[in-house]
Amino acid sequence: MFENCMTNVRSKRPLVHNITNYVTVNDVANILLACGGSPIMSDDPEDVEDITSICGGLTINIGTLNKRSIEGMFRAGKRANELGHVLLLDPVGAGAGSLRTETAVKLMEELRFDVIRGNISEIKTLALGRGTTKGVDADVADAVTEENLDSAVEFAKSFAKKADCIVAITGAIDLVSDGDMCYVIRNGRPEMGCITGTGCQLSGMMTAFVTANPENKLTAAAAAVCAMGLAGEIGYGRMQKGDGNASYCIRIIDAVYNMNGDMLEKGAKYEVR
């Protein structure tokens, strides 16, 4: 199941337009290349519609907002909707400030997203229209744990139905739901939180997976989450004495580059609820 998803990405090489934040743009481009996709980065309002038109998918990441990029997000998103291209929202830091929150909510109101991916605090902010996110990291009080897993799964399903799209909530335990089914995924390492941008990288990679698997978007989104988590496990296992988070970031990208569908199928840790 997941094996085919990754195989399709490598064979189809989907072209993905990323309006993403300047903190992580290089790593997003590299992980897209590593998984088999092809990245284009553009956020100028006069350029984004043309770029989106030649791509199969668009990732909108609100991590470093400004007036110009916000206009570009709406123009590119509307063009992607017109063309029926895959559209993913990464509401980085939604809840940390009014501009982020209002922009994310308005994007949801005016655009039709195939996938929304964020941590639990960001997703709760979108569900409520407000929030208390502490920076771009999930509020500890909102962490998905084994103890609150049942209620978290119900929340993911409920919000996916409300938003009419796939919702991916990532953290120590990942949830990916279309409103009816929910993948509960336990791949990954806690040390991945020491690297800036693993979530941004996942969003770009998830757009590629969903674009390459249009008939099975939920499975493709879950496969991307498993692939990223598995890469974190493999990369951590290859750390050497003296390595730190910079080395770990490179090892994760390398692990994705060397991963094949069979490795993903065997390494994925998930259940469906």
N, C-alpha and C positions, 0 to 999 in steps of 0.2 A: 504493500500500500504506500508507505512512505518512500520506498525504493523507487517507485515509478515517478513520484513527484520530483525527486532530485534528478533522476535520469532525464526527465523532460526539461528541466532548467538547463542542464548541460547541453542537451541536443538542440533546443530552440534558441538559446542565448538571448533571452528577452532584454530589450532596451528599456531602461528605467530612468525616467526623469526624476531628479531629487531636488526639491526645494528644502534644503536641510540646514542645520546650523553650522556656523564656521568653526566651532570647537571640534567637530567630529567629521567634517566633510571628507577628509582624506581617507580615514578609516572606513567610512561608508562606501566610498568608491572602491577601495581595495577588497572589501569583503564581497561586494557584488561581483567583482572580477573573479574572486576565489571560488564562488559558488557556481559560476558559469554564466552569470548575467553580464550586462554591459551598462555602465553608468554614464549619465549626462547630468551635470550640475548647472542650473540656471535659475536666477530669481528676479531678473529685471523684467518689469511689466511689459516692456516692448519686445521681449525675446521669448517669454515663456509659452505663449500660445503656439508659436511655430515649433518649439522644441517638443512640447507635449504632443503635438500632432504626429511627429515621427516616431514616438515611443509607444510601447504597449502598456506601460504602467506609470503612475505618478505617486511619489511619496511626498506628503506635506508634513514637515517637521517644524514646530513653532519654537524651537529652542533659543534662537537669537532673533527676535522679532524687530522689525523696523517698518516704518510706513511704506517704504518701497516694496519690501518683501511681502508684506501683507497684501498689497494690491496684486502682486504677482501670484500669490497663492490662490486668490479668488479667480483671477483670469485664467490661470492654468487649470484649476479645478473645474471650472465651467466648461472649458474646452475638452477636458478629459471626459466629462459627463456626456457632452454632445457626441463624442466619438465612441462612447461605450468602453473606454479604457479603464483598467483597474485603478482604483484610487484609494490610497491609505492615508489615514491621519495619525500622526504621533503627537499628542498634546503635551509636549515636554513642559513640565513645570506649571501646568494648569492648576490654578488655585494659589499659586505663590504671589500673584499680582493681578490687578484688574485687567490690564491689557492682555495678558496671556489668556485669562479665563474668558473674557468677552470675545476675543478673537476665536478661540476654540469653539465656543458655543455658537457663534455666528457662522463659522465654517460648517458646523453640523446642520444648521438651519438652512443654509443656502446651497450646499453641495450634497450629492449622494455618494456616500462612501461605501466601498466594499468591505473595508477592514478599519477598525480603530484599535491601535495598540498602545498601551501605556501601563504604568504601574497602578496599583489599586487606588492610591490617592488621586491620581490624575483622572482615572475612570470615574471615581465617585464624584469628582468635581463636575465632570460632564453630565453625570446623571442628575445632580442637584442644581447645576448652574452656579455653584459656588464651592469653595473648599478651603482647606488649611494646609495645603502641601508645603513642606519645608524644603524649599529649593527644588531641585529636580529629582531628589530621592524620595522614595515612598515614606510617608509618615509611619513610624514604628507601630503606632496604635492601629494602623490600617493593614498590617501585614497579614497575608493569607497563611494560616497555619493549619495543622492537622485538626486542632480543636475547633476552629471556625470554618472548616472546609465546606461542610454541607451548606451553610448559609452563604458562603462566598460563591459556590457553584450556582445557587439560586439567583444571587445577585447578577452574576455574569449572564445567565440565561435571560433574566428579566430585562437587563439593559440592552442585550443584543436584539431582543424582540422590539423594544421601544425604538432603538436606533435603526432597526431594519438592516442590520449588517452583521458581519462577524466581529466579535469583540475578543481581543487577546489581552489578558491581564497577566503581566509577567512579574516575577519575583522569586522567592525561594521555592514556591510551588506555582506553576504556571497554569492558567485556565484559558481555554480557547473554545468559544461557543458561538453557535449560529442562532441560539434561542431555543432550539429543541435538544441538541446534543451538546455535551461539554467534554472536551479533552482535559484531563487532569495530568499534568506533565511534571515529572520530578528529575529531569536532567539538569546539569549545571553544577557550579561550585560557588560557595559564598564569596570566594576571592574575586569573582567576576565583578563584584560591586566596587572593587578598588580601581577599576579601569573606567575612565570617562568614555562614554559612548557605546557601551555594549548594547544598550537599548536602541540607540540610533542605528547601529549596524544591523541589528535584527530587523528593524522596520524596513530598511532598504532591501535586505535579503528576502523578507516576507513578501514584499511587493513583487520581486522577481519570481518567487515560487507560485504565487497566486496567478500572476500573468501567464506563466507557462502551463498552468493547470486550470483552465477556465471552467471545466466541467466538474471540478472537485475542489472548490475554493476552501472549504472548511478543512479538509484533510491537508491541503497544501499549506495553509497557515499553520496548522499544528506541526507539520513536518519541518517547517522553518524554525519553529521554537525548539523542537527536539534537536535539530541540527546545530543550532547555536549553543544549546546547553551541552550537547555531546562534545562539541569543539572545545568548550570550556574545560570539560573533564580531561580530554586528551591533551590539550595544551598544558594544563596544570601538571599532568603526569610526566611531561617532558621538561619541566623546569629544572635548572641546574643551580648549584651553589652560586650565590651572588646575583641571581636573576631577581628582578623586581617586576612592578606592574607594567613597565614599558616592554620588557621581554615577553611578559604574559600576553599582552595585546597582540604582539606579532605571532606568538605561538598559536593563538586562537585563529587568526586569519590563515595561518599555514595549515592548521587542522582542517578548516573548511576546504581549503584548496585540495588537500589530499583525501578528502572524504568521498566515498562513492555510495551509491544507493544501498548496497548490501550492508556496508558498515552502519549506515543510518538506521536501516531496518532492524539490525541486531542490537544496536546500542540505545534505541529509543526506549524510554521508560515512561509509560503512560497507561491510563485507564480511561474508559469512556463512561460518562454518567448521563 
